[in-house]
Amino acid sequence: MRERMTQAGAQGFLVTRPENRLYLTGFSGSAGAILVFPDAAYILTDFRYIEQAQAQSPGFAVVKADRQYYGTVAELMGKHAATTLAFEKEHFTFDMYQLFKDQLQNVELAPVSGWVEQLRRVKDAGEIAKVARAQSLVDRGFAQLMDSLTGGITEERLALELEFILRRLGAPRLAFEMI
């Protein structure tokens, strides 16, 4: 990640997409962002997730921030004397851009695309093991679901039953909403 930042001339990189935040840090809270510098990395989150972020992401400094993050980002950009901030353009609204532009007047905002996603495409042995475990859980869960099927069940009820079975088998959460 830092190599990409250097190549792009960015001294800071703001990660706001939840899936990318989880991938890079292990932090699974529903609110937060990551701010990466050449010499430091921060998780920015609100008061509800401070302890969770500290426990799940020991290699990151955890900073309490408001939900818009721009004030904290401005403070940390100044602390690190950073003048260019890369951000995930697909997960950054125009309103967010305007707020950051107003708050970070001496910082160039640099939209980037796919930096984290390119890292996520290549799986290491640990990630492959997690995918295999997840597939095993789904196979077992689906088999149990098929054994308990009765006529007249709705799709919604079926999805709920499968989620219950998967969680009972040890799935921490669903990767995506069932359709």
N, CA, C and O of each residue as an XYZ file, in Angstrom:
716
protein
N       0.834     -1.186      0.000
C       0.000      0.000      0.000
C       0.881      1.253      0.000
O       0.658      2.191     -0.765
N       1.873      1.239      0.868
C       2.744      2.421      0.964
C       3.558      2.619     -0.314
O       3.868      3.750     -0.686
N       3.900      1.528     -0.978
C       4.611      1.641     -2.251
C       3.738      2.357     -3.286
O       4.221      3.206     -4.035
N       2.465      2.010     -3.319
C       1.528      2.688     -4.228
C       1.427      4.171     -3.896
O       1.394      5.019     -4.788
N       1.378      4.469     -2.606
C       1.301      5.866     -2.189
C       2.512      6.635     -2.704
O       2.377      7.730     -3.251
N       3.686      6.058     -2.528
C       4.917      6.714     -2.971
C       4.894      6.933     -4.479
O       5.223      8.017     -4.960
N       4.502      5.896     -5.223
C       4.445      6.008     -6.685
C       3.480      7.101     -7.135
O       3.720      7.772     -8.138
N       2.391      7.278     -6.394
C       1.379      8.279     -6.756
C       1.679      9.656     -6.176
O       0.973     10.619     -6.474
N       2.714      9.759     -5.354
C       3.042     11.040     -4.736
C       2.106     11.433     -3.609
O       1.984     12.614     -3.286
N       1.446     10.457     -3.009
C       0.516     10.729     -1.904
C       1.200     10.444     -0.576
O       1.796      9.383     -0.390
N       1.111     11.397      0.346
C       1.676     11.179      1.679
C       0.663     10.547      2.627
O       1.037     10.040      3.685
N      -0.610     10.573      2.260
C      -1.656      9.953      3.064
C      -2.634      9.216      2.170
O      -2.833      9.577      1.009
N      -3.245      8.173      2.731
C      -4.261      7.414      1.996
C      -5.405      7.125      2.945
O      -5.215      6.502      3.990
N      -6.605      7.584      2.577
C      -7.798      7.400      3.393
C      -8.634      6.263      2.811
O      -9.080      6.328      1.666
N      -8.838      5.221      3.617
C      -9.627      4.057      3.213
C     -10.972      4.147      3.922
O     -11.033      4.113      5.151
N     -12.049      4.260      3.151
C     -13.382      4.404      3.745
C     -14.314      3.240      3.427
O     -15.341      3.083      4.087
N     -13.985      2.436      2.452
C     -14.848      1.297      2.113
C     -14.742      0.248      3.217
O     -13.640     -0.213      3.516
N     -15.867     -0.142      3.833
C     -15.825     -1.076      4.970
C     -15.113     -2.393      4.672
O     -14.372     -2.893      5.519
N     -15.322     -2.961      3.493
C     -14.674     -4.229      3.148
C     -13.161     -4.074      3.084
O     -12.424     -4.978      3.478
N     -12.701     -2.942      2.594
C     -11.263     -2.702      2.516
C     -10.670     -2.449      3.897
O      -9.560     -2.887      4.198
N     -11.423     -1.736      4.733
C     -10.981     -1.506      6.115
C     -10.830     -2.833      6.843
O      -9.834     -3.055      7.530
N     -11.810     -3.711      6.698
C     -11.759     -5.025      7.334
C     -10.571     -5.822      6.815
O      -9.847     -6.433      7.601
N     -10.362     -5.825      5.515
C      -9.262     -6.579      4.916
C      -7.904     -6.102      5.437
O      -7.049     -6.917      5.785
N      -7.713     -4.805      5.489
C      -6.408     -4.265      5.879
C      -6.136     -4.338      7.378
O      -4.985     -4.466      7.794
N      -7.188     -4.257      8.189
C      -6.971     -4.123      9.635
C      -7.551     -5.244     10.484
O      -7.084     -5.480     11.599
N      -8.555     -5.932      9.976
C      -9.269     -6.903     10.797
C     -10.366     -6.270     11.632
O     -11.095     -6.976     12.329
N     -10.497     -4.956     11.577
C     -11.516     -4.241     12.348
C     -12.869     -4.393     11.663
O     -13.041     -3.998     10.510
N     -13.833     -4.975     12.391
C     -15.134     -5.293     11.799
C     -16.266     -4.373     12.250
O     -17.426     -4.635     11.930
N     -15.961     -3.311     12.978
C     -17.003     -2.378     13.394
C     -17.683     -1.740     12.194
O     -17.118     -1.696     11.100
N     -18.895     -1.248     12.403
C     -19.663     -0.697     11.282
C     -19.320      0.757     10.969
O     -19.812      1.300      9.980
N     -18.494      1.393     11.781
C     -18.119      2.789     11.534
C     -16.609      2.930     11.659
O     -16.014      2.510     12.651
N     -16.003      3.522     10.648
C     -14.574      3.750     10.748
C     -13.929      3.958      9.397
O     -14.523      3.693      8.352
N     -12.714      4.434      9.442
C     -11.888      4.627      8.257
C     -10.446      4.349      8.665
O     -10.125      4.290      9.852
N      -9.592      4.181      7.677
C      -8.165      4.003      7.937
C      -7.442      5.166      7.284
O      -7.774      5.568      6.168
N      -6.463      5.698      7.975
C      -5.610      6.732      7.409
C      -4.175      6.227      7.488
O      -3.638      6.008      8.574
N      -3.562      6.045      6.317
C      -2.222      5.466      6.229
C      -1.229      6.541      5.805
O      -1.481      7.312      4.879
N      -0.098      6.578      6.500
C       1.033      7.440      6.159
C       2.254      6.550      5.953
O       2.212      5.371      6.307
N       3.337      7.077      5.394
C       4.531      6.253      5.224
C       5.062      5.670      6.536
O       5.653      4.590      6.542
N       4.853      6.379      7.639
C       5.431      5.941      8.914
C       4.405      5.605      9.990
O       4.784      5.342     11.131
N       3.126      5.608      9.657
C       2.095      5.344     10.670
C       0.783      4.973      9.986
O       0.560      5.279      8.814
N      -0.077      4.304     10.754
C      -1.408      3.961     10.248
C      -2.405      4.075     11.389
O      -2.143      3.641     12.511
N      -3.553      4.667     11.084
C      -4.565      4.957     12.095
C      -5.909      4.357     11.696
O      -6.257      4.291     10.517
N      -6.647      3.926     12.702
C      -8.061      3.626     12.520
C      -8.814      4.782     13.155
O      -8.612      5.096     14.328
N      -9.681      5.413     12.375
C     -10.514      6.506     12.864
C     -11.911      5.940     13.073
O     -12.514      5.412     12.139
N     -12.424      6.045     14.284
C     -13.754      5.516     14.560
C     -14.397      6.301     15.686
O     -13.729      7.055     16.393
N     -15.695      6.120     15.848
C     -16.364      6.843     16.921
C     -16.231      6.086     18.243
O     -15.719      4.968     18.287
N     -16.697      6.713     19.303
C     -16.489      6.211     20.662
C     -17.000      4.786     20.868
O     -16.487      4.073     21.730
N     -17.997      4.359     20.096
C     -18.581      3.030     20.295
C     -17.616      1.904     19.962
O     -17.753      0.799     20.486
N     -16.645      2.166     19.100
C     -15.807      1.096     18.573
C     -14.336      1.192     18.970
O     -13.511      0.440     18.450
N     -13.998      2.086     19.867
C     -12.593      2.267     20.244
C     -11.990      0.962     20.756
O     -10.959      0.514     20.252
N     -12.622      0.354     21.746
C     -12.076     -0.877     22.332
C     -12.037     -2.011     21.316
O     -11.067     -2.766     21.267
N     -13.075     -2.134     20.511
C     -13.107     -3.184     19.497
C     -11.969     -3.003     18.497
O     -11.288     -3.969     18.155
N     -11.758     -1.783     18.028
C     -10.688     -1.515     17.066
C      -9.325     -1.823     17.675
O      -8.466     -2.397     17.005
N      -9.117     -1.452     18.928
C      -7.846     -1.737     19.589
C      -7.609     -3.238     19.695
O      -6.490     -3.709     19.489
N      -8.656     -3.987     20.017
C      -8.525     -5.437     20.170
C      -8.316     -6.137     18.826
O      -7.527     -7.077     18.735
N      -9.010     -5.692     17.794
C      -8.947     -6.368     16.501
C      -7.774     -5.928     15.631
O      -7.414     -6.632     14.688
N      -7.173     -4.783     15.928
C      -6.149     -4.214     15.040
C      -4.955     -3.702     15.831
O      -4.725     -2.494     15.889
N      -4.191     -4.603     16.443
C      -3.106     -4.157     17.320
C      -1.995     -3.366     16.622
O      -1.266     -2.638     17.295
N      -1.844     -3.480     15.318
C      -0.794     -2.749     14.624
C      -1.162     -1.331     14.233
O      -0.376     -0.643     13.582
N      -2.347     -0.888     14.624
C      -2.840      0.428     14.230
C      -3.089      1.292     15.453
O      -3.536      0.800     16.489
N      -2.802      2.573     15.332
C      -3.194      3.525     16.372
C      -4.680      3.811     16.168
O      -5.114      4.066     15.044
N      -5.448      3.771     17.229
C      -6.891      4.000     17.136
C      -7.189      5.402     17.643
O      -6.778      5.776     18.742
N      -7.910      6.178     16.832
C      -8.204      7.566     17.147
C      -9.716      7.771     17.129
O     -10.396      7.371     16.184
N     -10.232      8.396     18.179
C     -11.658      8.729     18.230
C     -11.924      9.885     17.268
O     -11.240     10.908     17.301
N     -12.923      9.704     16.416
C     -13.239     10.723     15.407
C     -14.749     10.837     15.261
O     -15.492      9.932     15.641
N     -15.197     11.968     14.701
C     -16.617     12.078     14.389
C     -16.897     11.281     13.110
O     -15.964     10.787     12.478
N     -18.137     11.153     12.733
C     -18.503     10.284     11.603
C     -18.009     10.808     10.252
O     -17.868     10.020      9.317
N     -17.749     12.083     10.122
C     -17.272     12.618      8.847
C     -15.753     12.500      8.705
O     -15.246     12.537      7.584
N     -15.037     12.364      9.776
C     -13.587     12.141      9.825
C     -12.732     13.336      9.421
O     -11.544     13.359      9.741
N     -13.288     14.327      8.733
C     -12.435     15.349      8.133
C     -11.621     16.138      9.148
O     -10.475     16.493      8.872
N     -12.192     16.421     10.322
C     -11.424     17.153     11.328
C     -10.222     16.365     11.802
O      -9.125     16.910     11.926
N     -10.422     15.092     12.065
C      -9.332     14.225     12.509
C      -8.318     14.027     11.394
O      -7.112     14.031     11.643
N      -8.795     13.855     10.174
C      -7.887     13.702      9.035
C      -7.043     14.963      8.876
O      -5.836     14.870      8.650
N      -7.652     16.129      8.991
C      -6.912     17.390      8.875
C      -5.824     17.476      9.940
O      -4.692     17.864      9.653
N      -6.174     17.115     11.159
C      -5.206     17.155     12.264
C      -4.035     16.203     12.006
O      -2.878     16.575     12.200
N      -4.334     14.986     11.571
C      -3.273     14.000     11.337
C      -2.448     14.335     10.096
O      -1.243     14.082     10.073
N      -3.070     14.893      9.078
C      -2.305     15.323      7.898
C      -1.291     16.386      8.303
O      -0.147     16.364      7.848
N      -1.712     17.324      9.166
C      -0.792     18.345      9.663
C       0.324     17.746     10.496
O       1.487     18.118     10.341
N      -0.020     16.826     11.375
C       0.976     16.169     12.235
C       2.054     15.480     11.405
O       3.225     15.476     11.786
N       1.661     14.897     10.270
C       2.610     14.168      9.424
C       3.141     15.022      8.271
O       3.818     14.510      7.379
N       2.837     16.315      8.286
C       3.277     17.245      7.240
C       2.949     16.705      5.847
O       3.753     16.820      4.922
N       1.773     16.123      5.712
C       1.348     15.528      4.448
C       0.549     16.547      3.640
O      -0.311     17.240      4.182
N       0.835     16.632      2.357
C       0.176     17.621      1.504
C      -0.704     17.008      0.417
O      -1.439     17.726     -0.261
N      -0.635     15.690      0.247
C      -1.478     15.017     -0.739
C      -2.171     13.831     -0.081
O      -1.523     12.973      0.518
N      -3.502     13.794     -0.200
C      -4.296     12.720      0.389
C      -5.005     11.941     -0.714
O      -5.875     12.472     -1.403
N      -4.622     10.676     -0.872
C      -5.332      9.785     -1.786
C      -6.571      9.263     -1.067
O      -6.550      9.046      0.144
N      -7.645      9.063     -1.820
C      -8.872      8.522     -1.228
C      -9.559      7.611     -2.241
O      -9.358      7.744     -3.448
N     -10.371      6.685     -1.738
C     -11.087      5.732     -2.584
C     -12.263      6.437     -3.265
O     -13.295      6.686     -2.641
N     -12.097      6.750     -4.528
C     -13.101      7.576     -5.205
C     -14.452      6.887     -5.353
O     -15.475      7.568     -5.420
N     -14.487      5.561     -5.404
C     -15.768      4.870     -5.544
C     -16.580      4.883     -4.252
O     -17.780      4.610     -4.261
N     -15.925      5.198     -3.159
C     -16.626      5.176     -1.869
C     -16.548      6.544     -1.194
O     -16.475      6.633      0.032
N     -16.563      7.585     -1.979
C     -16.416      8.945     -1.471
C     -17.459      9.801     -2.175
O     -17.341     10.051     -3.375
N     -18.466     10.248     -1.459
C     -19.525     11.033     -2.087
C     -19.026     12.439     -2.427
O     -17.992     12.884     -1.929
N     -19.768     13.112     -3.267
C     -19.427     14.491     -3.602
C     -19.489     15.373     -2.358
O     -18.649     16.254     -2.175
N     -20.486     15.135     -1.502
C     -20.580     15.899     -0.248
C     -19.339     15.700      0.612
O     -18.807     16.657      1.175
N     -18.876     14.446      0.712
C     -17.659     14.180      1.485
C     -16.475     14.922      0.870
O     -15.672     15.528      1.580
N     -16.376     14.867     -0.450
C     -15.287     15.554     -1.141
C     -15.301     17.046     -0.812
O     -14.263     17.627     -0.498
N     -16.480     17.659     -0.885
C     -16.601     19.088     -0.582
C     -16.201     19.388      0.860
O     -15.478     20.352      1.111
N     -16.661     18.574      1.808
C     -16.296     18.774      3.215
C     -14.787     18.665      3.410
O     -14.182     19.490      4.095
N     -14.185     17.649      2.808
C     -12.739     17.467      2.944
C     -11.987     18.610      2.266
O     -10.997     19.107      2.802
N     -12.451     19.022      1.103
C     -11.802     20.121      0.384
C     -11.842     21.406      1.213
O     -10.853     22.135      1.278
N     -12.982     21.681      1.846
C     -13.116     22.873      2.687
C     -12.246     22.784      3.935
O     -11.662     23.780      4.361
N     -12.160     21.607      4.514
C     -11.435     21.418      5.766
C      -9.923     21.286      5.552
O      -9.136     21.694      6.406
N      -9.526     20.721      4.424
C      -8.110     20.460      4.131
C      -7.640     21.384      3.011
O      -7.264     20.921      1.934
N      -7.663     22.667      3.263
C      -7.402     23.645      2.207
C      -5.983     23.597      1.655
O      -5.770     23.959      0.498
N      -5.018     23.165      2.438
C      -3.632     23.098      1.972
C      -3.232     21.692      1.548
O      -2.047     21.390      1.408
N      -4.226     20.836      1.344
C      -3.967     19.445      0.975
C      -4.602     19.164     -0.382
O      -5.761     19.501     -0.624
N      -3.827     18.545     -1.254
C      -4.364     18.118     -2.545
C      -5.097     16.795     -2.345
O      -4.543     15.854     -1.775
N      -6.332     16.723     -2.810
C      -7.114     15.490     -2.732
C      -6.933     14.723     -4.036
O      -7.167     15.256     -5.121
N      -6.511     13.463     -3.915
C      -6.186     12.656     -5.090
C      -7.070     11.409     -5.145
O      -6.835     10.457     -4.400
N      -8.081     11.402     -6.015
C      -8.932     10.217     -6.125
C      -8.160      9.046     -6.734
O      -7.467      9.203     -7.740
N      -8.287      7.874     -6.115
C      -7.630      6.672     -6.632
C      -8.653      5.545     -6.700
O      -9.712      5.603     -6.075
N      -8.315      4.536     -7.462
C      -9.247      3.427     -7.663
C      -8.519      2.091     -7.596
O      -7.471      1.911     -8.216
N      -9.084      1.161     -6.837
C      -8.618     -0.215     -6.855
C      -7.354     -0.546     -6.098
O      -6.861     -1.668     -6.213
N      -6.810      0.371     -5.332
C      -5.559      0.077     -4.627
C      -5.704     -1.120     -3.700
O      -4.900     -2.051     -3.761
N      -6.700     -1.109     -2.859
C      -6.875     -2.206     -1.903
C      -7.450     -3.430     -2.609
O      -7.061     -4.558     -2.307
N      -8.360     -3.220     -3.534
C      -8.980     -4.334     -4.245
C      -7.936     -5.180     -4.973
O      -8.074     -6.401     -5.043
N      -6.900     -4.550     -5.513
C      -5.842     -5.313     -6.181
C      -5.093     -6.193     -5.189
O      -4.701     -7.310     -5.527
N      -4.894     -5.710     -3.985
C      -4.276     -6.537     -2.946
C      -5.193     -7.689     -2.555
O      -4.731     -8.806     -2.319
N      -6.479     -7.418     -2.488
C      -7.454     -8.425     -2.054
C      -7.595     -9.567     -3.055
O      -8.018    -10.661     -2.679
N      -7.254     -9.340     -4.308
C      -7.404    -10.381     -5.333
C      -6.467    -11.560     -5.105
O      -6.824    -12.699     -5.404
N      -5.291    -11.303     -4.589
C      -4.297    -12.351     -4.367
C      -4.488    -12.902     -2.964
O      -4.423    -12.164     -1.981
N      -4.723    -14.198     -2.881
C      -4.995    -14.833     -1.590
C      -3.744    -15.541     -1.074
O      -3.066    -16.254     -1.814
N      -3.454    -15.328      0.212
C      -2.370    -16.079      0.837
C      -2.945    -17.362      1.431
O      -4.152    -17.595      1.356
N      -2.095    -18.189      2.014
C      -2.535    -19.485      2.544
C      -3.612    -19.324      3.616
O      -4.554    -20.115      3.665
N      -3.485    -18.323      4.462
C      -4.475    -18.091      5.511
C      -5.838    -17.733      4.948
O      -6.866    -18.204      5.434
N      -5.838    -16.893      3.915
C      -7.106    -16.503      3.287
C      -7.749    -17.687      2.566
O      -8.968    -17.854      2.600
N      -6.929    -18.497      1.921
C      -7.452    -19.686      1.242
C      -8.076    -20.635      2.256
O      -9.123    -21.226      1.991
N      -7.445    -20.783      3.409
C      -7.995    -21.640      4.469
C      -9.335    -21.098      4.965
O     -10.255    -21.872      5.230
N      -9.450    -19.773      5.092
C     -10.724    -19.177      5.523
C     -11.827    -19.420      4.495
O     -12.965    -19.714      4.861
N     -11.494    -19.297      3.216
C     -12.479    -19.544      2.162
C     -12.916    -21.009      2.194
O     -14.103    -21.308      2.061
N     -11.961    -21.916      2.371
C     -12.290    -23.344      2.437
C     -13.182    -23.635      3.643
O     -14.132    -24.410      3.541
N     -12.876    -23.016      4.781
C     -13.703    -23.214      5.980
C     -15.115    -22.678      5.744
O     -16.098    -23.322      6.111
N     -15.210    -21.503      5.134
C     -16.524    -20.921      4.849
C     -17.318    -21.822      3.907
O     -18.514    -22.030      4.108
N     -16.661    -22.354      2.886
C     -17.354    -23.242      1.949
C     -17.820    -24.513      2.646
O     -18.914    -25.007      2.375
N     -16.996    -25.040      3.540
C     -17.380    -26.227      4.307
C     -18.607    -25.942      5.175
O     -19.523    -26.760      5.256
N     -18.616    -24.772      5.824
C     -19.778    -24.385      6.636
C     -21.044    -24.289      5.782
O     -22.107    -24.767      6.179
N     -20.922    -23.674      4.622
C     -22.082    -23.518      3.740
C     -22.569    -24.887      3.269
O     -23.774    -25.138      3.239
N     -21.645    -25.768      2.902
C     -22.041    -27.116      2.473
C     -22.798    -27.842      3.579
O     -23.852    -28.429      3.331
N     -22.266    -27.804      4.791
C     -22.917    -28.468      5.924
C     -24.261    -27.812      6.235
O     -25.253    -28.492      6.499
N     -24.275    -26.483      6.200
C     -25.513    -25.762      6.475
C     -26.588    -26.062      5.453
O     -27.749    -26.265      5.809
N     -26.210    -26.090      4.185
C     -27.187    -26.370      3.136
C     -27.729    -27.793      3.265
O     -28.920    -28.026      3.061
N     -26.854    -28.745      3.606
C     -27.302    -30.131      3.806
C     -28.317    -30.204      4.944
O     -29.337    -30.884      4.826
N     -28.041    -29.508      6.044
C     -28.988    -29.496      7.166
C     -30.304    -28.836      6.757
O     -31.380    -29.298      7.137
N     -30.217    -27.770      5.995
C     -31.420    -27.081      5.539
C     -32.269    -28.007      4.665
O     -33.488    -28.065      4.824
N     -31.637    -28.718      3.758
C     -32.363    -29.621      2.860
C     -33.074    -30.725      3.644
O     -34.177    -31.139      3.287
N     -32.430    -31.197      4.718
C     -33.031    -32.248      5.548
C     -34.286    -31.765      6.261
O     -35.156    -32.569      6.597
N     -34.389    -30.466      6.496
C     -35.515    -29.946      7.278
C     -36.579    -29.247      6.432
O     -37.522    -28.676      6.979
N     -36.440    -29.284      5.118
C     -37.393    -28.589      4.241
C     -38.784    -29.209      4.291
O     -38.948    -30.429      4.311
N     -39.761    -28.340      4.312
C     -41.160    -28.763      4.215
C     -41.849    -27.877      3.191
O     -41.353    -26.799      2.863
N     -42.961    -28.316      2.699
C     -43.708    -27.532      1.722
C     -44.275    -26.267      2.336
O     -44.509    -26.197      3.543
N     -44.494    -25.263      1.490
C     -45.133    -24.033      1.927
C     -44.220    -23.036      2.614
O     -44.704    -22.032      3.137
N     -42.920    -23.275      2.632
C     -41.989    -22.339      3.281
C     -41.682    -21.187      2.320
O     -41.505    -21.404      1.121
N     -41.623    -19.990      2.841
C     -41.314    -18.819      2.010
C     -39.805    -18.690      1.831
O     -39.031    -19.250      2.606
N     -39.392    -17.948      0.804
C     -37.967    -17.704      0.582
C     -37.353    -16.968      1.765
O     -36.224    -17.248      2.168
N     -38.105    -16.033      2.313
C     -37.610    -15.275      3.465
C     -37.350    -16.205      4.646
O     -36.315    -16.105      5.305
N     -38.278    -17.098      4.906
C     -38.117    -18.053      6.014
C     -36.945    -18.999      5.738
O     -36.191    -19.338      6.650
N     -36.797    -19.418      4.498
C     -35.702    -20.297      4.103
C     -34.352    -19.617      4.354
O     -33.434    -20.229      4.901
N     -34.241    -18.362      3.955
C     -33.005    -17.607      4.177
C     -32.719    -17.456      5.663
O     -31.573    -17.586      6.096
N     -33.750    -17.184      6.440
C     -33.597    -17.048      7.886
C     -33.131    -18.356      8.515
O     -32.251    -18.355      9.375
N     -33.717    -19.468      8.090
C     -33.318    -20.787      8.604
C     -31.861    -21.081      8.264
O     -31.108    -21.568      9.107
N     -31.462    -20.784      7.017
C     -30.079    -21.043      6.613
C     -29.116    -20.181      7.417
O     -28.075    -20.667      7.860
N     -29.446    -18.915      7.611
C     -28.576    -18.057      8.419
C     -28.458    -18.598      9.842
O     -27.363    -18.617     10.405
N     -29.556    -19.032     10.421
C     -29.533    -19.591     11.775
C     -28.630    -20.825     11.826
O     -27.818    -20.966     12.740
N     -28.772    -21.709     10.852
C     -27.948    -22.922     10.809
C     -26.474    -22.553     10.676
O     -25.633    -23.101     11.390
N     -26.153    -21.632      9.770
C     -24.756    -21.237      9.559
C     -24.150    -20.634     10.818
O     -23.006    -20.932     11.162
N     -24.895    -19.803     11.492
C     -24.388    -19.202     12.734
C     -24.207    -20.261     13.814
O     -23.241    -20.221     14.576
N     -25.137    -21.207     13.875
C     -25.017    -22.288     14.849
C     -23.778    -23.142     14.558
O     -23.164    -23.679     15.480
N     -23.416    -23.266     13.292
C     -22.229    -24.031     12.907
C     -20.928    -23.255     13.123
O     -19.841    -23.820     13.001
N     -21.036    -21.959     13.445
C     -19.836    -21.187     13.753
C     -19.531    -20.021     12.845
O     -18.503    -19.366     13.021
N     -20.382    -19.737     11.882
C     -20.155    -18.573     11.019
C     -20.323    -17.304     11.853
O     -21.352    -17.141     12.509
N     -19.339    -16.400     11.846
C     -19.453    -15.178     12.649
C     -20.485    -14.195     12.101
O     -21.102    -13.450     12.862
N     -20.671    -14.193     10.788
C     -21.632    -13.313     10.130
C     -21.761    -13.773      8.687
O     -20.976    -14.596      8.216
N     -22.743    -13.246      7.997
C     -22.884    -13.542      6.576
C     -22.002    -12.588      5.782
O     -21.859    -11.418      6.138
N     -21.417    -13.095      4.711
C     -20.576    -12.244      3.868
C     -21.416    -11.224      3.115
O     -20.944    -10.130      2.806
N     -22.652    -11.581      2.824
C     -23.568    -10.686      2.124
C     -24.987    -11.147      2.402
O     -25.212    -12.276      2.838
N     -25.936    -10.269      2.150
C     -27.338    -10.591      2.383
C     -27.788    -11.679      1.414
O     -27.470    -11.637      0.226
N     -28.523    -12.641      1.930
C     -29.031    -13.717      1.071
C     -30.142    -13.188      0.173
O     -30.961    -12.364      0.579
N     -30.142    -13.688     -1.059
C     -31.198    -13.300     -2.002
C     -31.984    -14.525     -2.424
O     -32.920    -14.415     -3.216
